[in-house]
Amino acid sequence: MGTNFYLVKLCPTSCNCPECDQVHYQEQKFHIGKSSAGWVFAVHAEEELNLMTWEAWKDFLFTGEYERIENEYGDFFLPHEMVDWVENRSHPVGLLRSLTDSRCIAQGKGTWEVFRGKFS
């Protein structure tokens, strides 16, 4: 069990309304990663945004080119709070890591590692 974190962007959508000449936007969520007790933070390699490392994610979080950062429970986070959540993790008996393989593509120098694929 863990908590998923998302970056929410407003993306333009096509409008099927013949009277409307406005640009409409729809929220699109991009998965930042997952926090699980006792484990390093699992950063999601987001190919669509070309965010394949934690450093790339971190740089992007400070651009403001998105609507908000939130977790799966609807709590909002500022960029520095998200960075703190990822980089300053601890556990009384230490943090576990995954082995690098086709899913875990990189182990961070700190308290994170980068994963491809689906998260639960």
N, C-alpha and C positions, 0 to 999 in steps of 0.2 A: 504494500500500500504506500502511496506517495502522493505528491501534489504536482500537477502539471501547471506550467506557466506559459502564457501566450502574449504575443505582440499582436495588437489589433490595428489593422489598417483600414481606411476607407477607400474603396476601389470604385472607379466610375463604372456604371452599368449602362447598357443600352435601354432606352425607354421606348415602350411600345405604345405610348399615348400619343395620338395624332395631334392633339392640341398643345402638347408640351414641348417647349424648346429648351428646357432646363437640363442640366447635367444631374443625374441621380447617382447616389453612392450607396454601396452595400458594404457592410463590415465583412472583412475577411481575416480569419485568425491564422497566425503562423506560430507553430509550437517552438518555444524557446528551449524547453527541456523539462526535466522532472527531478524533483527533490524527494528522496526517500531516506528515512531515518537510518543512520549507520553507514550510508553510502556517499561517495562523492557525488556532486551534482552531474546529472546526465544531460549534457548539452546536445540538442538536436541539430544535426547538420541539415540546414534548410537550403536545398539546392535551388529552389525557385527564386530565392532572394540572394543567392550566392553567398550565404553565410555558413561556411564550412568549418569554422574554427570559433573558439570562444572569443578570441581577440577580434574577429570580424563582427561577431554579435555585439560585443561590448562597444566597439566603435559606432555601430549602427544605432544602439540604444540612445546614444547622445546626439544623434542627428535631428531628432524630433520629426522624422518623416513617417509618422504613424500617429494613430489616435491615442492609444494607451497601452500599458502593460497590466495584465491581470492574471490571477490564478483561476483554477477551475471552480473556485467557490465565489468568484466575483470580487475578490479583494484587489485593490489597485496598488501599483507600485511606481515610484519614481525611478528613473534610470539608476541613480546611485544606490537605491535600496535593492534593486535587482542584482547589481554587481556585488554588493555586500552579501546577499543571500548565497551567491555562487562561490565567491572567493574566500569567505570567512566561515566556512562550515567547520563543525567539530562534533565529536562524539566521545563520551567518556572512555571507550575502549579503542578509539581510532576509527578511521573511515575505510570501508572496503572499496576495492577497485575491481573492475572486470578485466579479463584478459583481452589484449588487442586481437581482434579477428575481423571478419567481414562486417560485423555489426558495430563493434567498438573500434572506430578507425583512428583514434588518437587519445593518449592519456595526457592530460594537462599537467603543467608543472606544479599546479596547486590542487585545489579541492574540486576538480572537475575532470571529465573526460567527454569525448565527442562520439555520438552514435548516429548511425544511419537507420532508416526504416521506421516502422510504426512503433508508437509508444502506447501503453495501455493506461 
